Amino acid sequence: MNNEKAISIVREWYEAEPDRYRSRIGIPNAGLHVIERFRANWPVRESHYLTPGGGQISGMSGASGDLIVARFATSARSLGSEAGRTSRSTPAAARRLAARLNRIHEEDGRDAGRRGQIADVMQEWLVTNVLLNELSRVSIPRVLLSERSAGVMQVEQWADLLTGQINDWNRAAVGILAASCDVLLAEKHKIAAPLEDSEARADLQIEDTALIAADIPTPWVFKRCRAVLSNEMLCVLIVPEKRLAGACQLTEAEGLADSIDVESLGRFVIGLTRVKAGFGRAELRRLMSDIVTRANALVP
């Protein structure tokens, strides 16, 4: 089978799916997973790609889709958690693709090497012609804080929303921190240069204080904290509110409780904002609105 024929199979499958489903990331992600099963099995049976009962694509998630996408587009955005959710349309679309794959010439289907080549061509078409276009349309949630909801948990929920889109809490947190500093601290801060080989790299620097954001404080995170301290800087470890108590315990176990401050993202942002607002509620809401707008521009 030549490349043009392989592409026509997957293109015709995708274009035949109802318009109300074709704009979703989940349908092409399902296609990637069915084709992945096709690499190892032919004919492709439902037991190869559906869970018992037929309601879910076996093993499909945003993370597993990212691994496939990375073969063809190393700098692509993450598919995110939404790509792993299965709607009623997804198993049906998977069955229709499997049926098309099962109709290929037996000479191609029985040869594992040829199936691998065909799968590469089909998956690359889905990634470059469908998913990259869809990912470019995915926007970061625009969070509007209500007049009465400019609090710690609202910031934490905002970070969770961003994480759901970009699949990276640390990046979401740094974006929110940078936006907060842009609005509240003017020229007093800078985003640290992304020097991957530098243990002392902070995520954000406010004068002589380094901020390090970590969804989960790992030994590597504490190694970074120690490196920052060795450069005679103050260090603040920023974690999710739900992990604050555990992070404090880990910090104590590392012998750093007296050397670094541990704070939740929400408490840090709201604390800065309240001071700048002079503790006035109206000004607090205005500043938080400005921070949201700035963060939406900063987080890619």
Backbone as CSV, one residue per row, in Angstrom:
resi,resn,N_x,N_y,N_z,CA_x,CA_y,CA_z,C_x,C_y,C_z
1,MET,0.847,-1.187,0.000,0.000,0.000,0.000,0.888,1.244,0.000
2,ASN,0.627,2.183,-0.898,1.422,3.403,-0.927,0.879,4.422,0.082
3,ASN,1.661,5.482,0.291,1.288,6.471,1.304,-0.036,7.166,1.000
4,GLU,-0.278,7.441,-0.285,-1.507,8.127,-0.656,-2.730,7.306,-0.285
5,LYS,-2.655,6.002,-0.485,-3.777,5.133,-0.141,-3.977,5.091,1.371
6,ALA,-2.880,5.000,2.105,-2.978,4.969,3.570,-3.616,6.253,4.090
7,ILE,-3.184,7.382,3.540,-3.744,8.664,3.969,-5.221,8.748,3.632
8,SER,-5.593,8.245,2.461,-7.003,8.331,2.057,-7.905,7.551,3.014
9,ILE,-7.399,6.452,3.555,-8.214,5.662,4.485,-8.535,6.464,5.738
10,VAL,-7.507,7.068,6.353,-7.739,7.789,7.597,-8.437,9.126,7.341
11,ARG,-8.121,9.770,6.212,-8.772,11.047,5.907,-10.262,10.841,5.654
12,GLU,-10.599,9.840,4.877,-12.010,9.586,4.591,-12.768,9.191,5.846
13,TRP,-12.100,8.445,6.732,-12.754,8.101,8.022,-13.038,9.371,8.809
14,TYR,-12.031,10.226,8.966,-12.195,11.419,9.785,-13.233,12.366,9.184
15,GLU,-13.166,12.571,7.891,-14.086,13.512,7.256,-15.512,12.997,7.225
16,ALA,-15.703,11.679,7.347,-17.045,11.099,7.363,-17.704,11.189,8.739
17,GLU,-16.920,11.473,9.772,-17.496,11.610,11.109,-18.353,12.869,11.161
18,PRO,-19.454,12.839,11.936,-20.349,14.009,11.990,-19.608,15.281,12.377
19,ASP,-20.014,16.397,11.765,-19.342,17.668,12.001,-19.291,18.042,13.479
20,ARG,-20.339,17.690,14.232,-20.374,18.106,15.636,-19.329,17.374,16.471
21,TYR,-18.746,16.303,15.921,-17.712,15.577,16.629,-16.316,15.878,16.076
22,ARG,-16.220,16.273,14.809,-14.907,16.387,14.177,-14.048,17.515,14.751
23,SER,-14.664,18.469,15.465,-13.861,19.537,16.035,-13.239,19.136,17.365
24,ARG,-13.558,17.961,17.864,-13.049,17.531,19.159,-11.677,16.881,19.032
25,ILE,-10.883,17.074,20.045,-9.569,16.436,20.103,-9.732,14.949,20.387
26,GLY,-10.789,14.584,21.096,-10.988,13.189,21.474,-11.135,12.236,20.305
27,ILE,-11.812,12.632,19.234,-12.021,11.735,18.090,-10.704,11.427,17.379
28,PRO,-9.906,12.429,16.994,-8.608,12.086,16.380,-7.688,11.344,17.349
29,ASN,-7.780,11.625,18.644,-6.977,10.874,19.608,-7.404,9.410,19.618
30,ALA,-8.703,9.159,19.513,-9.179,7.777,19.406,-8.605,7.119,18.157
31,GLY,-8.540,7.890,17.056,-7.953,7.357,15.836,-6.499,6.962,16.026
32,LEU,-5.733,7.817,16.720,-4.330,7.481,16.994,-4.222,6.157,17.739
33,HIS,-5.114,5.931,18.707,-5.035,4.732,19.534,-5.467,3.478,18.779
34,VAL,-6.487,3.599,17.956,-6.909,2.445,17.153,-5.800,2.059,16.177
35,ILE,-5.194,3.049,15.559,-4.100,2.784,14.623,-2.913,2.163,15.357
36,GLU,-2.690,2.572,16.606,-1.607,1.993,17.405,-1.869,0.500,17.634
37,ARG,-3.129,0.127,17.855,-3.464,-1.297,18.008,-3.284,-2.050,16.695
38,PHE,-3.564,-1.331,15.606,-3.399,-1.911,14.271,-1.948,-2.303,14.008
39,ARG,-1.011,-1.580,14.596,0.399,-1.938,14.445,0.660,-3.376,14.876
40,ALA,-0.009,-3.786,15.932,0.274,-5.098,16.528,-0.734,-6.166,16.157
41,ASN,-1.881,-5.762,15.635,-2.952,-6.743,15.397,-3.657,-6.485,14.076
42,TRP,-3.891,-7.558,13.349,-4.749,-7.492,12.150,-5.318,-8.875,11.899
43,PRO,-6.630,-8.989,11.704,-7.627,-7.924,11.768,-7.691,-7.297,13.164
44,VAL,-8.159,-6.058,13.204,-8.294,-5.351,14.474,-9.653,-5.683,15.084
45,ARG,-9.648,-6.337,16.219,-10.893,-6.723,16.892,-11.223,-5.717,17.992
46,GLU,-12.503,-5.670,18.361,-12.925,-4.725,19.397,-12.177,-4.940,20.703
47,SER,-11.854,-6.179,21.003,-11.134,-6.474,22.247,-9.737,-5.861,22.252
48,HIS,-9.234,-5.498,21.065,-7.908,-4.882,20.986,-7.931,-3.413,21.393
49,TYR,-9.067,-2.725,21.177,-9.077,-1.276,21.398,-10.211,-0.771,22.282
50,LEU,-11.177,-1.633,22.660,-12.252,-1.217,23.550,-12.164,-1.972,24.873
51,THR,-12.573,-1.316,25.936,-12.626,-1.968,27.237,-13.798,-2.949,27.250
52,PRO,-13.812,-3.905,28.181,-14.956,-4.819,28.292,-16.258,-4.025,28.448
53,GLY,-17.225,-4.343,27.647,-18.472,-3.591,27.635,-18.540,-2.595,26.499
54,GLY,-17.379,-2.245,25.924,-17.338,-1.407,24.731,-17.565,0.072,24.943
55,GLY,-17.524,0.552,26.194,-17.843,1.952,26.432,-16.659,2.898,26.426
56,GLN,-15.432,2.365,26.440,-14.247,3.210,26.505,-13.178,2.696,25.536
57,ILE,-12.323,3.626,25.088,-11.160,3.232,24.304,-10.094,2.758,25.284
58,SER,-9.645,1.555,25.135,-8.693,0.976,26.076,-7.381,1.755,26.095
59,GLY,-6.998,2.205,27.290,-5.714,2.885,27.458,-5.638,4.290,26.922
60,MET,-6.761,4.857,26.468,-6.707,6.190,25.875,-6.721,7.268,26.941
61,SER,-5.782,8.187,26.850,-5.730,9.353,27.730,-5.027,10.466,26.983
62,GLY,-5.046,11.658,27.561,-4.292,12.739,26.953,-2.803,12.440,26.951
63,ALA,-2.330,11.825,28.056,-0.893,11.522,28.167,-0.459,10.488,27.138
64,SER,-1.272,9.436,26.947,-0.899,8.416,25.957,-0.951,8.988,24.544
65,GLY,-1.911,9.900,24.310,-1.957,10.569,23.009,-0.745,11.449,22.788
66,ASP,-0.289,12.130,23.862,0.898,12.978,23.752,2.116,12.185,23.288
67,LEU,2.238,10.951,23.776,3.388,10.118,23.400,3.382,9.816,21.909
68,ILE,2.199,9.588,21.361,2.096,9.314,19.925,2.366,10.596,19.131
69,VAL,1.746,11.691,19.564,1.916,12.966,18.864,3.388,13.368,18.814
70,ALA,4.122,13.110,19.903,5.520,13.523,20.001,6.407,12.867,18.948
71,ARG,5.971,11.738,18.389,6.752,11.100,17.324,6.803,11.978,16.070
72,PHE,5.775,12.798,15.892,5.639,13.546,14.643,5.697,15.059,14.844
73,ALA,5.513,15.524,16.087,5.548,16.967,16.363,6.061,17.153,17.779
74,THR,7.368,17.286,17.909,7.989,17.286,19.230,7.623,18.496,20.070
75,SER,7.232,19.603,19.442,6.928,20.812,20.206,5.430,21.067,20.350
76,ALA,4.612,20.064,20.053,3.164,20.252,20.116,2.692,20.439,21.554
77,ARG,1.623,21.209,21.726,1.016,21.338,23.035,0.424,20.012,23.466
78,SER,0.286,19.836,24.767,-0.330,18.623,25.292,-1.793,18.544,24.877
79,LEU,-2.268,17.332,24.631,-3.684,17.145,24.324,-4.552,17.451,25.531
80,GLY,-3.996,17.295,26.737,-4.744,17.600,27.952,-5.683,16.485,28.353
81,SER,-6.280,16.628,29.532,-7.146,15.573,30.074,-8.408,15.373,29.255
82,GLU,-8.876,16.433,28.590,-10.102,16.323,27.788,-9.978,15.252,26.708
83,ALA,-8.766,15.043,26.188,-8.552,14.084,25.104,-8.757,12.652,25.558
84,GLY,-8.743,12.402,26.866,-8.923,11.046,27.365,-10.350,10.703,27.700
85,ARG,-11.237,11.696,27.643,-12.631,11.441,27.972,-13.359,10.836,26.790
86,THR,-14.166,9.819,27.081,-14.859,9.102,26.011,-16.332,9.461,26.019
87,SER,-16.814,10.039,24.922,-18.241,10.311,24.776,-18.880,9.141,24.045
88,ARG,-20.182,9.192,23.885,-20.877,8.107,23.183,-20.374,7.950,21.756
89,SER,-19.936,9.057,21.176,-19.519,9.008,19.771,-18.163,8.342,19.580
90,THR,-17.321,8.330,20.622,-15.937,7.891,20.443,-15.807,6.410,20.115
91,PRO,-16.423,5.485,20.889,-16.301,4.061,20.519,-16.876,3.761,19.129
92,ALA,-17.954,4.457,18.775,-18.544,4.230,17.451,-17.582,4.667,16.350
93,ALA,-16.933,5.819,16.553,-15.944,6.293,15.579,-14.772,5.325,15.493
94,ALA,-14.355,4.784,16.637,-13.252,3.817,16.657,-13.623,2.558,15.879
95,ARG,-14.851,2.107,16.051,-15.298,0.907,15.321,-15.283,1.153,13.808
96,ARG,-15.699,2.359,13.412,-15.725,2.654,11.973,-14.316,2.696,11.384
97,LEU,-13.369,3.224,12.154,-11.980,3.236,11.669,-11.433,1.813,11.607
98,ALA,-11.706,1.013,12.628,-11.231,-0.368,12.634,-11.775,-1.135,11.431
99,ALA,-13.031,-0.880,11.091,-13.635,-1.560,9.938,-12.889,-1.203,8.651
100,ARG,-12.498,0.039,8.500,-11.733,0.457,7.317,-10.354,-0.210,7.299
101,LEU,-9.712,-0.265,8.473,-8.394,-0.900,8.548,-8.473,-2.384,8.225
102,ASN,-9.568,-3.007,8.602,-9.725,-4.445,8.356,-9.998,-4.767,6.893
103,ARG,-10.302,-3.734,6.108,-10.577,-3.970,4.680,-9.328,-3.794,3.813
104,ILE,-8.179,-3.515,4.404,-6.972,-3.372,3.584,-6.577,-4.730,3.021
105,HIS,-5.719,-4.716,2.027,-5.310,-5.953,1.366,-4.625,-6.877,2.375
106,GLU,-4.941,-8.164,2.300,-4.398,-9.128,3.256,-2.872,-9.141,3.247
107,GLU,-2.275,-8.908,2.104,-0.824,-8.907,2.011,-0.213,-7.817,2.900
108,ASP,-0.902,-6.678,3.002,-0.441,-5.604,3.888,-0.788,-5.904,5.345
109,GLY,-1.983,-6.430,5.567,-2.434,-6.682,6.931,-1.637,-7.743,7.657
110,ARG,-1.181,-8.759,6.930,-0.461,-9.866,7.568,1.012,-9.548,7.833
111,ASP,1.521,-8.499,7.224,2.938,-8.159,7.338,3.111,-7.076,8.409
112,ALA,3.713,-7.416,9.555,3.871,-6.467,10.660,4.695,-5.249,10.252
113,GLY,5.707,-5.458,9.435,6.528,-4.345,8.980,5.732,-3.358,8.149
114,ARG,4.911,-3.875,7.242,4.087,-2.985,6.423,3.048,-2.271,7.272
115,ARG,2.467,-2.990,8.237,1.479,-2.343,9.110,2.120,-1.172,9.869
116,GLY,3.349,-1.364,10.319,4.032,-0.287,11.021,4.218,0.940,10.145
117,GLN,4.582,0.722,8.878,4.770,1.842,7.958,3.442,2.547,7.681
118,ILE,2.391,1.744,7.494,1.061,2.315,7.243,0.598,3.120,8.449
119,ALA,0.808,2.562,9.635,0.397,3.248,10.861,1.111,4.589,11.003
120,ASP,2.408,4.622,10.706,3.156,5.874,10.775,2.547,6.936,9.875
121,VAL,2.234,6.553,8.652,1.689,7.501,7.680,0.332,8.018,8.162
122,MET,-0.514,7.117,8.649,-1.855,7.515,9.095,-1.789,8.411,10.323
123,GLN,-0.970,8.019,11.298,-0.880,8.822,12.515,-0.272,10.190,12.231
124,GLU,0.733,10.238,11.372,1.333,11.522,11.038,0.311,12.435,10.375
125,TRP,-0.563,11.875,9.529,-1.593,12.697,8.887,-2.548,13.255,9.934
126,LEU,-2.980,12.420,10.880,-3.890,12.898,11.926,-3.254,13.997,12.769
127,VAL,-1.973,13.823,13.081,-1.296,14.818,13.908,-1.138,16.133,13.158
128,THR,-0.573,16.081,11.961,-0.223,17.318,11.241,-1.417,18.003,10.591
129,ASN,-2.433,17.229,10.204,-3.559,17.819,9.485,-4.809,18.026,10.334
130,VAL,-4.844,17.414,11.519,-6.027,17.546,12.367,-5.658,18.090,13.751
131,LEU,-4.850,17.336,14.485,-4.623,17.691,15.878,-3.883,19.011,16.069
132,LEU,-2.856,19.263,15.279,-2.135,20.524,15.447,-3.044,21.714,15.180
133,ASN,-3.956,21.573,14.223,-4.918,22.639,13.959,-5.878,22.812,15.129
134,GLU,-6.355,21.687,15.673,-7.286,21.754,16.795,-6.612,22.339,18.030
135,LEU,-5.375,21.924,18.286,-4.668,22.421,19.470,-4.425,23.917,19.386
136,SER,-4.245,24.425,18.185,-4.012,25.863,18.039,-5.260,26.672,18.366
137,ARG,-6.428,25.992,18.345,-7.685,26.694,18.655,-8.050,26.617,20.128
138,VAL,-7.375,25.734,20.882,-7.706,25.581,22.291,-7.218,26.800,23.053
139,SER,-8.109,27.442,23.759,-7.740,28.649,24.509,-7.662,28.351,25.989
140,ILE,-6.809,29.104,26.668,-6.722,29.008,28.109,-8.010,29.580,28.695
141,PRO,-8.592,28.942,29.717,-9.844,29.449,30.296,-9.699,30.895,30.758
142,ARG,-10.665,31.700,30.412,-10.701,33.079,30.880,-11.528,33.096,32.151
143,VAL,-10.866,33.195,33.289,-11.543,33.110,34.568,-11.996,34.497,34.987
144,LEU,-13.259,34.633,35.282,-13.792,35.898,35.759,-14.124,35.742,37.231
145,LEU,-13.400,36.448,38.093,-13.668,36.374,39.517,-14.856,37.263,39.835
146,SER,-15.827,36.712,40.525,-17.016,37.482,40.852,-16.682,38.514,41.924
147,GLU,-17.624,39.397,42.202,-17.379,40.472,43.153,-17.083,39.938,44.553
148,ARG,-17.567,38.748,44.859,-17.379,38.221,46.202,-16.396,37.049,46.248
149,SER,-15.717,36.792,45.149,-14.914,35.558,45.107,-13.470,35.805,44.700
150,ALA,-12.814,36.712,45.357,-11.384,36.936,45.096,-10.594,36.388,46.269
151,GLY,-10.636,35.072,46.464,-10.006,34.449,47.607,-9.006,33.387,47.221
152,VAL,-8.426,32.772,48.237,-7.383,31.768,48.050,-7.859,30.626,47.175
153,MET,-9.017,30.060,47.484,-9.477,28.880,46.749,-9.827,29.215,45.304
154,GLN,-10.220,30.478,45.050,-10.508,30.850,43.662,-9.227,30.837,42.828
155,VAL,-8.116,31.275,43.439,-6.830,31.227,42.728,-6.424,29.771,42.492
156,GLU,-6.622,28.924,43.500,-6.281,27.506,43.356,-7.124,26.850,42.260
157,GLN,-8.412,27.176,42.225,-9.283,26.616,41.177,-8.871,27.128,39.803
158,TRP,-8.467,28.364,39.729,-7.978,28.929,38.469,-6.756,28.159,37.993
159,ALA,-5.816,27.878,38.906,-4.630,27.098,38.546,-5.021,25.708,38.052
160,ASP,-6.025,25.106,38.682,-6.485,23.785,38.250,-7.069,23.844,36.842
161,LEU,-7.818,24.904,36.536,-8.379,25.062,35.191,-7.273,25.186,34.149
162,LEU,-6.282,25.997,34.443,-5.153,26.140,33.523,-4.414,24.818,33.345
163,THR,-4.236,24.097,34.453,-3.535,22.816,34.390,-4.286,21.832,33.516
164,GLY,-5.611,21.861,33.592,-6.399,20.981,32.738,-6.201,21.245,31.264
165,GLN,-5.857,22.489,30.919,-5.641,22.847,29.525,-4.224,22.541,29.055
166,ILE,-3.218,22.820,29.902,-1.827,22.673,29.456,-1.118,21.489,30.099
167,ASN,-1.840,20.803,31.000,-1.316,19.561,31.596,0.002,19.783,32.352
168,ASP,0.125,20.912,33.009,1.378,21.220,33.706,1.080,22.250,34.794
169,TRP,0.934,21.791,36.062,0.613,22.716,37.152,1.737,23.713,37.350
170,ASN,2.972,23.267,37.262,4.097,24.167,37.492,4.064,25.347,36.520
171,ARG,3.804,25.053,35.249,3.766,26.118,34.247,2.587,27.062,34.501
172,ALA,1.440,26.473,34.878,0.272,27.294,35.190,0.576,28.202,36.378
173,ALA,1.216,27.651,37.418,1.525,28.431,38.609,2.502,29.553,38.299
174,VAL,3.533,29.261,37.510,4.507,30.293,37.166,3.833,31.403,36.361
175,GLY,2.913,31.038,35.470,2.183,32.059,34.707,1.367,32.971,35.611
176,ILE,0.692,32.379,36.602,-0.110,33.173,37.533,0.790,34.037,38.415
177,LEU,1.900,33.473,38.880,2.841,34.243,39.699,3.434,35.412,38.914
178,ALA,3.847,35.139,37.675,4.437,36.192,36.847,3.428,37.295,36.565
179,ALA,2.180,36.902,36.288,1.133,37.902,36.045,0.894,38.746,37.290
180,SER,0.884,38.087,38.449,0.675,38.804,39.714,1.791,39.817,39.943
181,CYS,3.035,39.394,39.695,4.169,40.301,39.881,4.153,41.436,38.869
182,ASP,3.758,41.135,37.636,3.667,42.186,36.620,2.711,43.292,37.068
183,VAL,1.562,42.873,37.606,0.532,43.837,37.991,0.869,44.532,39.305
184,LEU,1.440,43.796,40.246,1.583,44.310,41.611,2.948,44.887,41.941
185,LEU,3.995,44.381,41.269,5.351,44.746,41.687,6.147,45.492,40.635
186,ALA,5.548,45.771,39.509,6.199,46.558,38.449,7.576,46.013,38.102
187,GLU,8.638,46.792,38.316,9.974,46.421,37.868,10.770,45.611,38.892
188,LYS,10.136,45.188,39.962,10.884,44.547,41.042,11.128,43.054,40.840
189,HIS,10.658,42.500,39.733,10.775,41.054,39.551,11.219,40.730,38.140
190,LYS,11.600,39.499,37.951,11.919,39.008,36.616,11.690,37.515,36.571
191,ILE,11.327,37.017,35.360,11.207,35.580,35.162,12.604,35.047,34.901
192,ALA,12.990,34.045,35.645,14.347,33.526,35.524,14.567,32.919,34.154
193,ALA,15.776,33.060,33.635,16.120,32.469,32.343,16.054,30.953,32.454
194,PRO,15.493,30.281,31.447,15.326,28.828,31.509,16.624,28.078,31.246
195,LEU,17.529,28.113,32.211,18.802,27.410,32.083,18.648,26.007,32.647
196,GLU,18.389,25.035,31.796,18.062,23.691,32.248,19.212,23.033,33.009
197,ASP,20.455,23.482,32.761,21.593,22.849,33.417,21.946,23.534,34.738
198,SER,21.152,24.503,35.154,21.436,25.234,36.377,20.523,24.795,37.496
199,GLU,21.085,24.194,38.541,20.288,23.778,39.683,19.739,24.978,40.439
200,ALA,20.415,26.100,40.341,20.020,27.281,41.097,18.962,28.116,40.383
201,ARG,18.404,27.612,39.313,17.419,28.387,38.560,16.113,28.522,39.329
202,ALA,15.698,29.752,39.586,14.395,30.004,40.175,13.364,30.091,39.054
203,ASP,12.105,29.893,39.394,11.055,30.090,38.398,10.751,31.580,38.241
204,LEU,10.898,32.302,39.335,10.655,33.745,39.318,11.517,34.367,40.403
205,GLN,12.005,35.562,40.151,12.859,36.229,41.135,12.296,37.609,41.448
206,ILE,12.073,37.872,42.740,11.617,39.180,43.205,12.741,39.771,44.047
207,GLU,13.456,40.722,43.464,14.649,41.290,44.102,15.580,40.150,44.541
208,ASP,15.774,39.933,45.847,16.704,38.881,46.264,15.983,37.615,46.738
209,THR,14.730,37.478,46.325,13.940,36.303,46.711,13.622,35.466,45.489
210,ALA,13.918,34.171,45.563,13.636,33.241,44.466,12.358,32.475,44.768
211,LEU,11.464,32.411,43.781,10.246,31.609,43.899,10.424,30.333,43.089
212,ILE,10.109,29.196,43.693,10.162,27.913,43.003,8.798,27.258,43.144
213,ALA,8.145,26.997,42.021,6.813,26.382,42.030,6.932,24.880,41.818
214,ALA,6.215,24.113,42.629,6.291,22.652,42.516,4.966,22.032,42.897
215,ASP,4.360,21.335,41.955,3.130,20.608,42.247,3.379,19.577,43.340
216,ILE,4.509,18.858,43.227,4.934,17.880,44.229,6.400,18.161,44.564
217,PRO,6.715,18.496,45.809,8.114,18.767,46.175,8.947,17.492,46.163
218,THR,9.736,17.320,45.160,10.587,16.142,44.998,11.999,16.451,45.500
219,PRO,12.858,15.432,45.644,14.248,15.703,46.023,14.928,16.706,45.101
220,TRP,14.602,16.669,43.806,15.187,17.625,42.862,14.758,19.054,43.191
221,VAL,13.505,19.222,43.621,13.024,20.554,43.996,13.818,21.085,45.186
222,PHE,14.019,20.235,46.185,14.775,20.677,47.355,16.252,20.919,47.011
223,LYS,16.768,20.194,46.033,18.128,20.442,45.573,18.230,21.837,44.964
224,ARG,17.199,22.226,44.213,17.148,23.572,43.646,17.079,24.622,44.754
225,CYS,16.273,24.329,45.778,16.155,25.272,46.896,17.505,25.480,47.577
226,ARG,18.217,24.386,47.788,19.533,24.491,48.433,20.504,25.291,47.561
227,ALA,20.427,25.071,46.251,21.312,25.804,45.344,21.012,27.297,45.380
228,VAL,19.721,27.647,45.467,19.334,29.057,45.569,19.883,29.664,46.855
229,LEU,19.730,28.925,47.960,20.239,29.420,49.247,21.746,29.601,49.219
230,SER,22.451,28.711,48.519,23.914,28.810,48.450,24.355,30.056,47.696
231,ASN,23.444,30.624,46.892,23.732,31.878,46.177,23.328,33.095,47.000
232,GLU,23.089,32.849,48.303,22.756,33.918,49.252,21.473,34.642,48.872
233,MET,20.493,33.864,48.395,19.175,34.411,48.108,18.161,33.787,49.070
234,LEU,17.069,34.500,49.283,15.951,33.936,50.020,15.181,33.018,49.080
235,CYS,14.459,32.053,49.633,13.753,31.079,48.789,12.346,30.846,49.324
236,VAL,11.379,30.903,48.419,9.991,30.585,48.751,9.537,29.445,47.833
237,LEU,9.082,28.369,48.434,8.564,27.218,47.689,7.053,27.358,47.588
238,ILE,6.534,27.408,46.361,5.102,27.591,46.100,4.486,26.256,45.696
239,VAL,3.447,25.831,46.412,2.799,24.539,46.153,1.288,24.726,46.112
240,PRO,0.532,23.728,45.623,-0.927,23.819,45.697,-1.400,23.838,47.150
241,GLU,-2.489,24.513,47.408,-3.043,24.590,48.762,-3.262,23.201,49.354
242,LYS,-3.744,22.268,48.535,-4.044,20.923,49.043,-2.792,20.150,49.457
243,ARG,-1.624,20.623,49.031,-0.378,19.932,49.378,0.480,20.749,50.338
244,LEU,-0.072,21.831,50.876,0.719,22.725,51.723,1.225,22.020,52.982
245,ALA,0.336,21.318,53.690,0.739,20.656,54.932,1.813,19.604,54.664
246,GLY,1.618,18.804,53.621,2.599,17.779,53.278,3.929,18.371,52.868
247,ALA,3.880,19.490,52.120,5.119,20.146,51.689,5.893,20.694,52.886
248,CYS,5.175,21.204,53.872,5.840,21.703,55.086,6.528,20.561,55.828
249,GLN,5.874,19.411,55.886,6.466,18.248,56.551,7.708,17.776,55.808
250,LEU,7.641,17.742,54.471,8.799,17.332,53.680,9.949,18.320,53.843
251,THR,9.611,19.596,53.907,10.644,20.619,54.085,11.358,20.443,55.422
252,GLU,10.580,20.126,56.457,11.182,19.879,57.770,12.061,18.638,57.740
253,ALA,11.571,17.585,57.057,12.349,16.348,56.962,13.658,16.574,56.213
254,GLU,13.668,17.527,55.281,14.880,17.848,54.524,15.820,18.764,55.304
255,GLY,15.404,19.178,56.500,16.225,20.070,57.298,16.229,21.499,56.798
256,LEU,15.169,21.895,56.074,15.125,23.227,55.472,14.030,24.119,56.057
257,ALA,13.373,23.653,57.106,12.236,24.390,57.648,12.605,25.797,58.098
258,ASP,13.833,25.984,58.580,14.266,27.308,59.040,14.930,28.131,57.944
259,SER,15.044,27.542,56.749,15.793,28.212,55.680,14.917,28.712,54.542
260,ILE,13.813,28.026,54.270,12.934,28.443,53.179,11.506,28.591,53.689
261,ASP,10.745,29.440,53.020,9.327,29.592,53.316,8.531,28.711,52.358
262,VAL,7.496,28.090,52.867,6.610,27.275,52.037,5.233,27.918,52.061
263,GLU,4.685,28.191,50.893,3.404,28.872,50.816,2.575,28.278,49.689
264,SER,1.272,28.328,49.831,0.421,27.872,48.730,0.309,28.979,47.688
265,LEU,0.025,28.575,46.460,-0.112,29.542,45.374,-1.194,30.572,45.699
266,GLY,-2.355,30.069,46.143,-3.464,30.974,46.425,-3.154,31.961,47.528
267,ARG,-2.546,31.491,48.624,-2.226,32.381,49.738,-1.193,33.435,49.329
268,PHE,-0.216,33.014,48.520,0.835,33.945,48.100,0.253,35.054,47.233
269,VAL,-0.541,34.671,46.236,-1.098,35.658,45.304,-2.071,36.593,46.021
270,ILE,-2.974,36.031,46.800,-3.958,36.867,47.492,-3.278,37.750,48.532
271,GLY,-2.247,37.213,49.201,-1.528,38.027,50.178,-0.903,39.252,49.549
272,LEU,-0.210,39.058,48.422,0.390,40.194,47.707,-0.677,41.192,47.270
273,THR,-1.775,40.645,46.759,-2.819,41.509,46.203,-3.505,42.327,47.286
274,ARG,-3.750,41.710,48.426,-4.407,42.442,49.516,-3.544,43.596,50.017
275,VAL,-2.245,43.360,50.112,-1.350,44.442,50.548,-1.388,45.596,49.553
276,LYS,-1.281,45.279,48.268,-1.308,46.310,47.231,-2.637,47.053,47.212
277,ALA,-3.720,46.313,47.499,-5.059,46.910,47.466,-5.373,47.709,48.726
278,GLY,-4.454,47.702,49.683,-4.740,48.387,50.935,-5.896,47.746,51.664
279,PHE,-6.126,46.465,51.362,-7.183,45.666,51.970,-8.588,46.164,51.604
280,GLY,-8.674,46.980,50.557,-9.982,47.409,50.068,-10.561,46.378,49.117
281,ARG,-11.809,45.997,49.304,-12.400,44.911,48.525,-12.552,45.273,47.059
282,ALA,-12.990,46.472,46.764,-13.173,46.872,45.373,-11.833,46.885,44.630
283,GLU,-10.797,47.418,45.284,-9.474,47.464,44.661,-8.894,46.064,44.509
284,LEU,-9.180,45.193,45.468,-8.737,43.799,45.376,-9.332,43.131,44.149
285,ARG,-10.628,43.343,43.929,-11.279,42.742,42.754,-10.694,43.293,41.465
286,ARG,-10.422,44.605,41.441,-9.863,45.215,40.227,-8.487,44.649,39.920
287,LEU,-7.660,44.536,40.952,-6.314,44.014,40.739,-6.359,42.558,40.288
288,MET,-7.236,41.757,40.873,-7.335,40.353,40.469,-7.799,40.236,39.019
289,SER,-8.693,41.127,38.605,-9.127,41.127,37.200,-7.958,41.430,36.277
290,ASP,-7.110,42.371,36.675,-5.919,42.702,35.883,-4.949,41.518,35.822
291,ILE,-4.816,40.807,36.956,-3.918,39.649,37.002,-4.414,38.551,36.076
292,VAL,-5.722,38.298,36.080,-6.303,37.289,35.196,-6.017,37.634,33.734
293,THR,-6.253,38.889,33.378,-6.001,39.323,31.995,-4.541,39.141,31.625
294,ARG,-3.642,39.508,32.519,-2.209,39.373,32.247,-1.801,37.910,32.129
295,ALA,-2.324,37.063,32.998,-1.969,35.634,32.959,-2.435,34.974,31.674
296,ASN,-3.613,35.367,31.199,-4.106,34.794,29.944,-3.187,35.131,28.772
297,ALA,-2.491,36.250,28.874,-1.534,36.623,27.818,-0.194,35.920,28.009
298,LEU,0.154,35.593,29.260,1.466,35.007,29.522,1.513,33.510,29.290
299,VAL,0.445,32.779,29.677,0.470,31.318,29.605,0.125,30.903,28.195
300,PRO,1.071,30.250,27.454,0.831,29.899,26.047,-0.135,28.738,25.924
